[in-house]
Amino acid sequence: MPQLNPSPWFAILVFSWLVLLTIVMPKTLNHTFPNEPSHQNTQTPKTDSWTWPW
């Protein structure tokens, strides 16, 4: 049975991992987002309680 011979499948596995780690990963890690997240204000605004007229 040819599927039990590991030599061609192991070479394909190693080659695909080398391509992934050398080409795809650096391109993905160098991606920059156009809108950088900004820090939100941690202070809570002072709110007055509502005085109902009734």
Phi and psi restraints in degrees (value plus and minus 20) as a CYANA .aco file:
   2 PRO   PHI     -93.8   -53.8
   2 PRO   PSI     -43.0    -3.0
   3 GLN   PHI     -91.4   -51.4
   3 GLN   PSI     -33.0     7.0
   4 LEU   PHI    -107.0   -67.0
   4 LEU   PSI     -26.9    13.1
   5 ASN   PHI    -102.8   -62.8
   5 ASN   PSI      91.1   131.1
   6 PRO   PHI    -100.6   -60.6
   6 PRO   PSI     -29.9    10.1
   7 SER   PHI     -84.3   -44.3
   7 SER   PSI     -67.3   -27.3
   8 PRO   PHI     -91.8   -51.8
   8 PRO   PSI     -54.6   -14.6
   9 TRP   PHI     -93.1   -53.1
   9 TRP   PSI     -54.4   -14.4
  10 PHE   PHI     -88.1   -48.1
  10 PHE   PSI     -58.8   -18.8
  11 ALA   PHI     -85.7   -45.7
  11 ALA   PSI     -60.1   -20.1
  12 ILE   PHI     -85.0   -45.0
  12 ILE   PSI     -61.5   -21.5
  13 LEU   PHI     -82.4   -42.4
  13 LEU   PSI     -66.9   -26.9
  14 VAL   PHI     -85.9   -45.9
  14 VAL   PSI     -62.6   -22.6
  15 PHE   PHI     -84.7   -44.7
  15 PHE   PSI     -61.6   -21.6
  16 SER   PHI     -86.9   -46.9
  16 SER   PSI     -56.0   -16.0
  17 TRP   PHI     -88.7   -48.7
  17 TRP   PSI     -56.6   -16.6
  18 LEU   PHI     -84.6   -44.6
  18 LEU   PSI     -61.0   -21.0
  19 VAL   PHI     -84.1   -44.1
  19 VAL   PSI     -63.5   -23.5
  20 LEU   PHI     -81.4   -41.4
  20 LEU   PSI     -66.3   -26.3
  21 LEU   PHI     -96.8   -56.8
  21 LEU   PSI     -47.1    -7.1
  22 THR   PHI    -117.0   -77.0
  22 THR   PSI     -46.3    -6.3
  23 ILE   PHI    -132.5   -92.5
  23 ILE   PSI     -71.5   -31.5
  24 VAL   PHI     -95.2   -55.2
  24 VAL   PSI     -64.6   -24.6
  25 MET   PHI     -84.9   -44.9
  25 MET   PSI     -65.5   -25.5
  26 PRO   PHI     -82.3   -42.3
  26 PRO   PSI     -56.2   -16.2
  27 LYS   PHI     -85.6   -45.6
  27 LYS   PSI     -58.5   -18.5
  28 THR   PHI     -89.9   -49.9
  28 THR   PSI     -61.2   -21.2
  29 LEU   PHI     -93.2   -53.2
  29 LEU   PSI     -43.2    -3.2
  30 ASN   PHI    -107.0   -67.0
  30 ASN   PSI     -20.4    19.6
  31 HIS   PHI     -86.9   -46.9
  31 HIS   PSI     111.3   151.3
  32 THR   PHI    -133.8   -93.8
  32 THR   PSI     124.0   164.0
  33 PHE   PHI    -108.4   -68.4
  33 PHE   PSI     121.8   161.8
  34 PRO   PHI     -88.5   -48.5
  34 PRO   PSI     -49.7    -9.7
  35 ASN   PHI    -133.5   -93.5
  35 ASN   PSI      81.5   121.5
  36 GLU   PHI     -92.1   -52.1
  36 GLU   PSI     119.1   159.1
  37 PRO   PHI     -88.1   -48.1
  37 PRO   PSI     119.0   159.0
  38 SER   PHI    -125.4   -85.4
  38 SER   PSI     135.8   175.8
  39 HIS   PHI     -96.2   -56.2
  39 HIS   PSI     113.6   153.6
  40 GLN   PHI    -105.3   -65.3
  40 GLN   PSI     135.2   175.2
  41 ASN   PHI     -90.5   -50.5
  41 ASN   PSI     109.2   149.2
  42 THR   PHI    -109.3   -69.3
  42 THR   PSI     -30.3     9.7
  43 GLN   PHI     -99.8   -59.8
  43 GLN   PSI     115.0   155.0
  44 THR   PHI    -106.3   -66.3
  44 THR   PSI     117.8   157.8
  45 PRO   PHI     -90.8   -50.8
  45 PRO   PSI     126.2   166.2
  46 LYS   PHI     -99.9   -59.9
  46 LYS   PSI     100.3   140.3
  47 THR   PHI    -134.9   -94.9
  47 THR   PSI     119.6   159.6
  48 ASP   PHI    -110.5   -70.5
  48 ASP   PSI     127.2   167.2
  49 SER   PHI     -92.2   -52.2
  49 SER   PSI     130.2   170.2
  50 TRP   PHI    -101.6   -61.6
  50 TRP   PSI     110.2   150.2
  51 THR   PHI    -121.2   -81.2
  51 THR   PSI      90.6   130.6
  52 TRP   PHI     -98.8   -58.8
  52 TRP   PSI     120.0   160.0
  53 PRO   PHI     -99.5   -59.5
  53 PRO   PSI     -16.2    23.8
